[in-house]
Amino acid sequence: MSPFHLAIPVDDLSAAALFYEHQLGCVRGREADDWIDLNFFGHQLVLHQVTDHSSSVRGSNPVDGEDIPVPHFGVVLEWEAFDGLVAQLNAAGQAFLIEPCTRFKGEVGEQRTCFLSDPCGNVLEFKSFKDEAMLFARGIESDD
């Protein structure tokens, strides 16, 4: 897969950079006074300082019994890497918006997932599939 590029607004560039670097282990790349490039699990995430960023979630969508905040972004991690990240976040005292759990248990697309927010209100989801081939799998469809 090719790395994605995502630029997100932050109203406190220093606090956001500390979160991504120290809580998630992202490595800083290029930077200027009002933006910072980060290596976000092999992808390019750019934090852009803005003055009018609203940290409120704009919506939610029900998924497998949870109200999923929208918008959100994140990465799909290997099974063991998910465990490691959750342990790292728990050790740092990070609060979760949606605690680590298993979604779609016993169904196509079974996955482990968790949601958290950065200091500027951007919502992140981390997930893992026991079988990564299930990432884009669809359920059984009828011939009707």
Secondary structure as GFF3:
##gff-version 3
##sequence-region A 1 144
A	DSSP	beta_strand	5	10	.	.	.	ID=ss1
A	DSSP	alpha_helix	13	18	.	.	.	ID=ss2
A	DSSP	pi_helix	19	23	.	.	.	ID=ss3
A	DSSP	beta_strand	27	32	.	.	.	ID=ss4
A	DSSP	beta_strand	35	40	.	.	.	ID=ss5
A	DSSP	beta_strand	43	49	.	.	.	ID=ss6
A	DSSP	beta_strand	59	63	.	.	.	ID=ss7
A	DSSP	beta_strand	66	70	.	.	.	ID=ss8
A	DSSP	beta_strand	73	77	.	.	.	ID=ss9
A	DSSP	alpha_helix	79	91	.	.	.	ID=ss10
A	DSSP	beta_strand	98	103	.	.	.	ID=ss11
A	DSSP	beta_strand	111	117	.	.	.	ID=ss12
A	DSSP	beta_strand	123	128	.	.	.	ID=ss13
A	DSSP	three_ten_helix	132	134	.	.	.	ID=ss14
###
